């Protein structure tokens, strides 16, 4: 539905603008978003805003670019690219990564169920291996 697509475009604009109130307002109170791969689960508006703040604390220059967006019924699928330089500590599900000063580009895909103008549930797919490699963490594992 076109309105849901506009809603998700506005959500990504809020992320890029660091508009945490709009991010929180776009999420249903009982929403659950699962990061496939890591298994981390974000719950409700607080989970989304905590993730956004943690990401932008670690990468103040971080920005998301929408690459492809499509919807069918109440489901919206968005492919996007995230770019940023890690100048702060990055809090991940597995632990905290001290600032590396390295630039990261990650391609990701989120699937949202949208109802009544809010995200009800979601799944996020991102290449955590690429993130780790770009931050130099895989070199540490080999060493």
N, C-alpha and C positions, 0 to 999 in steps of 0.2 A: 504494500500500500504506500502511495506517495507520501502521505503524512508521516508514516513511520520512518521513511527514508529521510525526510526533513528533520525529524526528531533526532535521528542518529547523527546526521551532519552537524546539527546544533550541539549535540553532546561532544563531538570531537572538537568543535570550535571552543567549547567551554574548557576542555582539557588544555588546549593550546593557550588559552587566555588565563589559565590557572584560576578559573571561576569555580571554586570549590562548592559554593552554595548551589550553583546550577547543576553541578555534577551530582550532589546529594539529592537535589530535587528531581532528578531524572530516574531515580531508582526506587522501586517499591520497597516498603519497610521489611518485607519478608523475602526479598530477592536473594538468590544464591547464584554466584558466578564461580564456576570451577575452572581453574587453570589446568588444562589437560597437560600431562607430562609431569608437572611438579606436584599436582594434587592439591595445591593450595586452594582453599575455599574462601571467597569474600562474601560477607553477609551484610545485606542492607546498605543504606546510604553511607554508614560509617566505614564499612569495608572498602567501598569505592573511593571515598575521599582519603582514607589512610593510604591506599595504594598510590593515588595521584600525588599526594604530598611527599611520600617516600621517594617516588620516582623523580619528582622535580627537585627535591633536596639533593639527590645524588647527581642529577643531570639538569642543572638550572637552564641550560640552553636547549633542553629536549623539546622536540616537536613531532607531531604526528601528521602524516599526509595520507589522505584517503586515496587508495588505488582503485578500488572497485566496491560498489555497494549495490545490493539487490535485495528485494523483499518478495515474499509470497505469504499471503495471509498475515498472521501475526509474527512471522519470523523474518528477521533482518540479518543478512550476512554481510560483513564488511571486512575487506582485505585492506591492510594499511601498512605503511612503513613508518617506523619510529627511528629518529636520529637524535643523538646527543653525546655530549662529552662528560664522562664520569669524573667530576671534580669533588664530589662528596661521597660519603659512605652509602653504599647501595645495600638496602636490607632486602634479602631474598628469603624464600621459604627455607632454604638450607642453611642460612646464616648471613652474616654481614660481610660485604666485600669492601675493604678500605679503598679510598679514592685511588684510581689508577692514572688519571689524566688522559685516558684513551677514549677515542671516538667509537661509538657503536652505531651500527645500522642494523635494524632487525625487521624482518617481514613477519607479519602476524595476521591472524584471521579470528574474528569474534563472531559468534552467533548469538543473537538476542531474541528472546520472546518478549514482545512489546504489547502491553495491554493498558488501555486508559492513559496513554501518554507516559508510561513508566516501564522501565525494564523489569520484568517479572523474574526472569532467569536467564542465564547465559553460560556459554562455554568459550574459553579463550585458548587458541592454539598459537604458540610461538616457539621459535627455534632457540631453545635455551642453550643448545650446544654452540650455536653461532655467537650468542652473547658471551658465553664463557671464553670462547676462543678469541674474540675481539678484545676482551678485557685482559687477556694473557693468562687466564686461569688454567687452561689446558696445558700450557707450558709448565706451570708449577706442578701439575699432576704427573707429568712425564718425568720431571727432574728428579 
